[in-house]
Amino acid sequence: MIEGIPEDLATSMSATFQHIGLIQAKEDRLAEARWDALRQVLHRIGAEYRAGAITYTQLCGVLTAVRATKQQGAMRLWDDIVGVPWQRLAQYGKRLPNGPEGSWVGDYPIPADAPMPIYGVPVVYVLFDEANAPCYVGSTDKLSPRLTAHAKNGKHFVRWQAHLCDDRDHAYRLEDRLLRQHKPYLNRKASR
């Protein structure tokens, strides 16, 4: 008991502090249960991603859901368990495809906040002139610098579309198909 406090108040305070202690113990158990649940789901997500059952784009959606839990330390746990750095994935998530069939589309010059493939992602791209006619087809894994180089080299285009490719071989096959399909007038050869 605290000296000088009436007995009925001291008894009430003691009961209240016991109650607070019980609530704290429950909160601690719930917090541990929350961490266990998060660990379990992250292990499952990582395994499904490594097995190819979840795409990189779908992983972005999962990351958004995990971040929405606002659980302190969840992103460190994500990196350790899932194995795909959350910061890179979050950057990719801001640049998700915005066009038909998982492609990116945009105007040129490219606005600063425009969705587009991140550096290192292989794509086949089609450039369009003011009449919306395909004028050039190419492939790259660095789209923004490539478009800038085309503009500096005198290719006049106002819009572009980029198609995601699994790897360089896939890009070459898609580029060849689009060259034959569109017959763009700025390409030197019709196909590979």
Backbone bond lengths (Angstrom), bond angles and torsions (degrees), N, CA, C in turn:
res aa  C-N    CA-C-N  psi(-1)  N-CA   C-N-CA  omega(-1)  CA-C   N-CA-C  phi
1 M - - - 1.443 - - 1.525 110.71 -
2 I 1.313 115.13 149.02 1.456 120.19 176.75 1.518 107.21 -86.90
3 E 1.325 115.70 131.57 1.461 121.49 -176.33 1.523 111.85 -64.43
4 G 1.303 115.94 135.62 1.452 122.33 175.33 1.517 114.39 87.75
5 I 1.323 119.19 -4.05 1.466 121.65 179.34 1.522 107.58 -94.34
6 P 1.330 116.71 135.74 1.476 119.16 178.92 1.529 110.71 -55.48
7 E 1.319 115.20 146.73 1.458 121.29 -174.74 1.515 112.97 -59.39
8 D 1.326 118.81 -41.73 1.460 120.99 -178.73 1.537 111.03 -65.16
9 L 1.360 117.54 -36.10 1.463 121.40 176.99 1.525 110.33 -69.78
10 A 1.308 116.32 -41.76 1.469 121.01 178.96 1.524 110.14 -61.95
11 T 1.322 117.44 -42.30 1.460 121.82 178.94 1.524 110.24 -63.91
12 S 1.314 116.06 -43.73 1.468 121.08 178.78 1.534 111.21 -62.77
13 M 1.354 115.23 -44.22 1.470 119.29 179.40 1.516 110.57 -62.96
14 S 1.305 116.65 -42.54 1.466 121.00 -179.78 1.524 110.54 -60.17
15 A 1.331 116.74 -45.33 1.463 121.02 178.66 1.530 110.92 -63.57
16 T 1.331 116.48 -40.44 1.469 120.50 179.76 1.528 110.44 -65.17
17 F 1.329 117.54 -43.57 1.463 120.30 179.50 1.526 111.54 -65.58
18 Q 1.322 117.11 -35.20 1.471 120.11 174.70 1.529 109.53 -63.24
19 H 1.324 115.44 -44.05 1.466 120.95 179.42 1.543 110.21 -60.85
20 I 1.322 116.59 -44.20 1.467 121.06 178.02 1.532 109.92 -60.65
21 G 1.327 116.63 -40.96 1.471 120.97 177.92 1.524 111.74 -61.49
22 L 1.342 116.49 -41.64 1.467 120.37 178.20 1.531 111.32 -64.70
23 I 1.332 115.02 -41.85 1.472 119.46 178.32 1.531 109.88 -62.79
24 Q 1.327 117.09 -43.32 1.468 121.13 179.12 1.522 110.54 -60.70
25 A 1.325 117.47 -42.54 1.467 120.98 179.03 1.534 110.39 -62.13
26 K 1.347 116.40 -40.93 1.469 119.82 177.22 1.528 111.00 -64.68
27 E 1.335 116.50 -42.68 1.467 120.40 178.84 1.525 110.88 -62.00
28 D 1.336 116.51 -39.77 1.466 119.94 178.47 1.529 110.70 -63.56
29 R 1.338 116.77 -42.83 1.472 120.47 178.44 1.534 110.49 -64.60
30 L 1.340 117.34 -40.55 1.462 121.00 178.12 1.535 111.42 -65.34
31 A 1.324 116.78 -40.74 1.464 120.87 178.28 1.526 110.19 -62.02
32 E 1.316 117.51 -43.25 1.471 120.65 177.69 1.523 110.87 -64.76
33 A 1.328 116.68 -40.11 1.471 120.20 177.48 1.536 110.44 -63.72
34 R 1.335 116.59 -38.65 1.467 121.34 177.55 1.527 110.09 -62.09
35 W 1.337 117.34 -44.69 1.469 121.38 178.78 1.525 111.04 -63.51
36 D 1.335 116.70 -42.77 1.465 119.82 178.45 1.528 110.94 -61.12
37 A 1.328 116.62 -43.42 1.466 120.51 179.21 1.530 110.51 -63.56
38 L 1.322 116.95 -42.44 1.460 120.43 178.78 1.525 110.79 -63.81
39 R 1.321 118.02 -45.24 1.470 120.94 177.38 1.521 110.99 -57.36
40 Q 1.327 116.51 -45.25 1.464 120.63 -178.84 1.527 111.16 -61.39
41 V 1.333 116.97 -47.49 1.459 119.20 -177.80 1.525 110.67 -67.49
42 L 1.328 118.44 -36.35 1.463 120.61 178.46 1.523 111.56 -66.88
43 H 1.324 117.33 -39.00 1.469 119.87 175.74 1.535 110.34 -61.17
44 R 1.310 116.11 -43.01 1.468 120.59 179.63 1.534 110.86 -65.29
45 I 1.324 116.47 -44.38 1.463 120.89 179.51 1.527 110.30 -60.72
46 G 1.330 116.05 -47.35 1.469 119.98 179.55 1.512 112.14 -60.27
47 A 1.335 116.73 -43.73 1.466 120.55 179.66 1.529 111.11 -64.35
48 E 1.323 116.89 -43.16 1.471 120.79 179.99 1.531 110.90 -65.77
49 Y 1.320 117.39 -38.14 1.466 120.56 178.66 1.531 110.38 -66.63
50 R 1.340 116.69 -46.38 1.468 120.16 -180.00 1.524 111.43 -64.25
51 A 1.334 117.37 -28.97 1.468 121.11 178.73 1.528 112.10 -82.10
52 G 1.333 117.36 -6.79 1.461 120.93 179.18 1.513 114.31 87.01
53 A 1.330 117.55 8.20 1.464 120.66 -179.24 1.526 112.02 -81.79
54 I 1.338 117.47 -17.93 1.458 122.86 177.93 1.524 107.62 -123.74
55 T 1.314 117.46 129.21 1.463 121.52 178.71 1.528 110.33 -80.44
56 Y 1.308 115.21 166.87 1.461 121.60 177.49 1.535 109.98 -59.70
57 T 1.323 115.72 -41.46 1.460 120.88 179.40 1.532 110.69 -64.69
58 Q 1.327 117.33 -41.99 1.463 120.31 177.39 1.525 111.20 -65.26
59 L 1.334 115.44 -34.25 1.456 120.02 177.36 1.528 110.75 -61.33
60 C 1.337 116.65 -32.89 1.476 120.79 175.98 1.520 110.57 -60.97
61 G 1.319 116.63 -43.11 1.465 120.52 178.59 1.516 111.67 -63.59
62 V 1.324 116.29 -40.13 1.467 120.40 178.13 1.529 109.83 -64.88
63 L 1.325 116.39 -42.50 1.470 119.90 178.27 1.520 110.61 -58.77
64 T 1.320 117.11 -42.47 1.465 120.98 178.78 1.530 110.38 -58.80
65 A 1.330 116.58 -42.50 1.467 120.49 179.38 1.527 111.30 -65.83
66 V 1.328 116.89 -40.63 1.470 120.07 179.62 1.528 109.69 -66.57
67 R 1.322 117.03 -42.46 1.472 119.99 179.49 1.531 110.94 -63.56
68 A 1.324 117.06 -32.08 1.464 121.17 -179.37 1.531 112.03 -66.41
69 T 1.328 117.93 -19.78 1.471 120.27 177.15 1.521 111.55 -70.32
70 K 1.326 116.93 -18.55 1.478 123.65 178.43 1.525 111.64 53.06
71 Q 1.321 115.20 36.16 1.451 120.31 179.67 1.527 108.91 -85.00
72 Q 1.324 116.68 120.49 1.456 122.95 -179.24 1.530 109.77 -55.32
73 G 1.332 117.65 126.79 1.463 121.85 177.75 1.513 114.36 86.40
74 A 1.328 118.49 0.96 1.468 121.12 -176.59 1.526 112.25 -64.34
75 M 1.327 117.48 -34.28 1.464 119.73 -177.47 1.534 111.12 -72.02
76 R 1.322 117.16 -34.92 1.470 120.27 175.02 1.527 109.11 -64.00
77 L 1.331 115.87 -42.56 1.458 121.40 177.61 1.523 110.49 -63.50
78 W 1.337 117.43 -40.40 1.472 122.14 176.87 1.529 109.87 -56.54
79 D 1.330 116.44 -51.75 1.471 120.45 -178.84 1.524 111.26 -58.84
80 D 1.330 117.45 -42.70 1.461 121.46 -177.77 1.526 112.38 -67.66
81 I 1.315 117.41 -39.78 1.465 120.80 -172.24 1.530 112.64 -94.75
82 V 1.326 117.41 -49.95 1.471 120.35 -176.05 1.521 110.67 -73.10
83 G 1.334 116.40 -38.42 1.455 119.72 176.02 1.516 115.18 88.22
84 V 1.318 118.08 1.12 1.461 122.56 174.51 1.518 105.94 -111.35
85 P 1.338 118.37 116.03 1.469 119.31 -175.84 1.525 112.11 -54.62
86 W 1.317 115.36 126.11 1.470 119.95 -175.30 1.518 111.24 -63.77
87 Q 1.335 118.70 -33.56 1.465 119.73 -178.20 1.526 111.22 -66.30
88 R 1.332 116.86 -41.28 1.470 119.88 177.44 1.534 109.95 -65.96
89 L 1.314 115.69 -40.65 1.459 120.44 179.27 1.525 111.06 -65.32
90 A 1.321 117.15 -39.32 1.471 120.80 178.41 1.522 109.96 -65.18
91 Q 1.336 116.14 -38.73 1.469 119.85 177.28 1.530 109.75 -64.06
92 Y 1.321 116.08 -43.63 1.466 120.79 177.82 1.529 109.98 -62.34
93 G 1.345 116.66 -40.05 1.464 120.98 -178.78 1.517 112.90 -59.09
94 K 1.328 116.68 -31.03 1.465 120.33 177.35 1.519 111.28 -73.18
95 R 1.312 115.77 -14.15 1.459 120.70 -175.27 1.529 111.93 -119.08
96 L 1.313 116.64 29.50 1.463 120.24 -179.78 1.521 110.44 -62.23
97 P 1.327 116.18 150.98 1.465 119.85 178.88 1.521 111.76 -53.28
98 N 1.332 115.69 140.85 1.465 121.38 -177.73 1.529 112.07 -122.73
99 G 1.323 117.00 8.54 1.458 120.77 -176.69 1.512 112.35 -116.28
100 P 1.323 115.45 -174.43 1.472 119.95 -178.79 1.525 111.88 -66.64
101 E 1.323 115.47 145.86 1.465 123.58 175.39 1.523 112.96 52.96
102 G 1.329 117.01 39.47 1.453 120.93 176.37 1.513 115.34 73.56
103 S 1.313 117.03 22.56 1.466 120.57 178.25 1.526 109.75 -97.34
104 W 1.320 114.80 169.23 1.462 121.30 172.96 1.525 107.36 -107.15
105 V 1.306 116.44 142.59 1.459 120.93 175.04 1.521 107.92 -133.77
106 G 1.331 114.72 149.93 1.447 117.07 179.36 1.509 112.27 -170.28
107 D 1.316 113.99 172.96 1.460 121.62 178.04 1.519 109.15 -96.38
108 Y 1.325 114.85 161.27 1.456 120.42 173.78 1.511 108.77 -125.15
109 P 1.316 118.62 131.72 1.459 128.88 2.98 1.535 112.52 -65.10
110 I 1.308 114.83 153.60 1.460 122.20 -174.27 1.529 110.30 -79.91
111 P 1.345 118.21 121.93 1.471 119.89 174.65 1.532 110.47 -62.56
112 A 1.315 116.66 150.71 1.467 122.16 -174.94 1.530 113.35 -58.13
113 D 1.320 118.58 -35.24 1.464 120.59 -175.62 1.531 112.69 -100.07
114 A 1.326 117.28 15.18 1.466 120.88 -176.22 1.527 111.48 -72.21
115 P 1.341 116.93 137.60 1.460 119.30 173.68 1.529 109.38 -65.88
116 M 1.317 116.31 133.61 1.461 121.41 175.49 1.516 108.54 -162.96
117 P 1.318 116.99 160.54 1.471 119.43 -178.32 1.527 111.02 -59.70
118 I 1.329 115.45 141.37 1.457 119.01 177.58 1.518 109.34 -77.58
119 Y 1.300 115.54 160.08 1.456 124.63 179.63 1.524 109.64 -52.94
120 G 1.319 117.15 128.97 1.455 121.69 178.07 1.511 114.92 98.18
121 V 1.339 118.43 -6.81 1.465 121.53 179.04 1.533 108.16 -91.61
122 P 1.349 118.20 119.21 1.465 119.75 -178.15 1.532 112.14 -71.49
123 V 1.336 115.34 131.47 1.468 121.60 179.20 1.522 109.84 -139.58
124 V 1.325 114.16 159.00 1.462 121.95 165.32 1.515 105.16 -110.63
125 Y 1.330 116.56 133.29 1.453 120.26 -175.37 1.523 110.69 -122.95
126 V 1.317 113.60 152.28 1.461 121.92 176.45 1.523 106.44 -124.24
127 L 1.337 115.88 129.94 1.463 121.23 176.29 1.520 108.56 -99.77
128 F 1.328 116.30 143.93 1.463 121.92 -177.62 1.522 109.75 -123.00
129 D 1.343 115.59 141.11 1.466 119.88 177.61 1.526 110.26 -86.56
130 E 1.329 116.46 -173.61 1.467 120.67 -176.37 1.527 113.13 -64.30
131 A 1.329 117.47 -24.22 1.467 121.22 177.59 1.533 111.25 -87.39
132 N 1.339 116.89 7.21 1.458 124.62 -178.19 1.528 112.61 65.50
133 A 1.326 116.33 24.79 1.470 121.70 175.78 1.524 108.42 -89.82
134 P 1.332 118.12 137.20 1.463 120.24 176.72 1.532 109.23 -65.02
135 C 1.317 116.89 121.98 1.464 119.49 -177.35 1.526 112.64 -111.09
136 Y 1.337 118.55 -17.16 1.461 120.21 -179.61 1.525 109.08 -157.35
137 V 1.341 115.60 143.10 1.460 122.86 175.51 1.527 107.47 -127.54
138 G 1.340 116.45 135.20 1.456 120.46 178.23 1.517 110.88 -153.95
139 S 1.335 115.35 178.73 1.467 120.09 177.70 1.520 108.71 -137.85
140 T 1.326 115.18 150.01 1.461 121.42 -178.63 1.517 109.45 -167.51
141 D 1.330 115.39 167.32 1.459 119.51 169.35 1.530 109.81 -118.02
142 K 1.341 115.06 14.80 1.466 122.47 176.95 1.532 107.62 -139.30
143 L 1.326 116.29 75.20 1.465 120.65 -169.73 1.527 113.77 -62.76
144 S 1.302 118.45 -50.33 1.464 119.98 -174.92 1.530 112.52 -58.40
145 P 1.348 118.92 -49.68 1.466 118.02 177.50 1.532 113.01 -62.77
146 R 1.326 116.53 -33.47 1.470 119.54 179.73 1.523 110.73 -66.05
147 L 1.334 117.22 -43.68 1.467 119.73 178.90 1.526 110.82 -63.26
148 T 1.326 116.36 -40.45 1.470 120.56 177.21 1.527 110.52 -60.97
149 A 1.329 117.33 -43.53 1.468 121.40 179.37 1.534 110.80 -62.75
150 H 1.337 117.32 -41.99 1.471 120.24 178.17 1.529 110.39 -60.41
151 A 1.322 117.11 -44.48 1.467 120.39 -179.86 1.531 110.67 -63.05
152 K 1.335 117.02 -41.93 1.468 120.73 178.85 1.526 111.82 -66.17
153 N 1.344 116.15 -29.22 1.472 120.73 -179.85 1.527 112.77 -85.33
154 G 1.331 117.46 7.51 1.455 121.13 173.50 1.520 116.63 94.42
155 K 1.313 117.88 3.09 1.463 119.01 176.43 1.529 106.96 -76.19
156 H 1.326 116.06 123.97 1.466 119.91 -179.47 1.526 108.47 -99.50
157 F 1.336 115.93 118.44 1.466 122.23 178.09 1.518 107.68 -146.88
158 V 1.320 116.00 154.99 1.466 120.46 -178.18 1.527 112.92 -121.80
159 R 1.332 116.17 -16.03 1.465 120.97 179.23 1.523 109.33 -140.08
160 W 1.326 115.35 161.67 1.455 121.16 178.29 1.524 109.62 -147.39
161 Q 1.323 115.16 158.92 1.457 122.81 173.47 1.517 106.72 -139.44
162 A 1.326 117.11 136.50 1.466 122.08 -179.51 1.522 109.41 -125.34
163 H 1.328 115.30 133.48 1.466 122.41 -179.27 1.525 108.76 -109.82
164 L 1.327 116.91 126.31 1.454 123.24 179.35 1.524 110.45 -64.48
165 C 1.322 117.10 139.08 1.463 122.93 177.97 1.523 109.59 -124.41
166 D 1.325 115.54 149.73 1.462 120.28 -179.86 1.524 111.50 -68.91
167 D 1.333 116.05 -38.21 1.461 121.40 -178.61 1.529 108.53 -162.58
168 R 1.318 117.66 -175.67 1.467 121.35 -176.88 1.532 111.42 -64.91
169 D 1.340 118.58 -39.16 1.470 120.25 178.79 1.519 111.36 -60.85
170 H 1.332 116.20 -44.55 1.464 121.04 177.04 1.529 109.73 -60.38
171 A 1.339 116.09 -41.53 1.467 120.61 179.46 1.528 110.98 -61.77
172 Y 1.328 116.92 -43.49 1.472 119.53 -179.86 1.525 111.52 -63.32
173 R 1.331 117.36 -40.71 1.477 120.34 178.90 1.532 111.15 -65.46
174 L 1.344 116.84 -44.41 1.462 120.40 179.62 1.525 110.64 -66.19
175 E 1.316 116.95 -41.44 1.465 120.54 179.08 1.529 109.93 -60.21
176 D 1.311 117.13 -44.10 1.462 121.09 179.31 1.530 110.76 -60.67
177 R 1.342 116.56 -44.26 1.467 120.46 179.72 1.526 111.18 -63.00
178 L 1.342 116.98 -43.82 1.473 120.12 -179.14 1.531 111.91 -69.83
179 L 1.319 117.35 -32.92 1.474 119.82 175.40 1.529 110.29 -62.61
180 R 1.336 115.65 -44.79 1.480 119.36 179.24 1.522 110.93 -67.83
181 Q 1.330 117.72 -37.17 1.464 122.11 -177.66 1.527 111.59 -70.69
182 H 1.326 117.71 -48.70 1.462 121.12 -172.63 1.532 114.49 -91.10
183 K 1.327 116.99 -26.91 1.473 121.78 -175.61 1.537 110.77 47.94
184 P 1.334 116.91 58.09 1.464 120.33 -176.62 1.529 111.80 -65.43
185 Y 1.296 116.22 136.88 1.464 121.18 -172.08 1.527 114.37 -75.77
186 L 1.328 119.41 -13.07 1.457 120.77 178.41 1.537 113.45 -93.73
187 N 1.313 117.81 -9.95 1.468 120.45 176.60 1.521 108.78 -78.32
188 R 1.325 115.84 140.63 1.469 120.06 179.87 1.509 112.00 -75.87
189 K 1.356 117.28 -33.99 1.458 119.70 178.50 1.528 108.65 -122.93
190 A 1.303 115.68 150.25 1.461 120.42 -175.13 1.509 112.91 -74.62
191 S 1.333 118.05 -29.97 1.463 121.07 176.63 1.527 108.70 -161.94
192 R 1.316 115.53 171.01 1.480 120.34 -179.38 1.511 110.22 -76.62
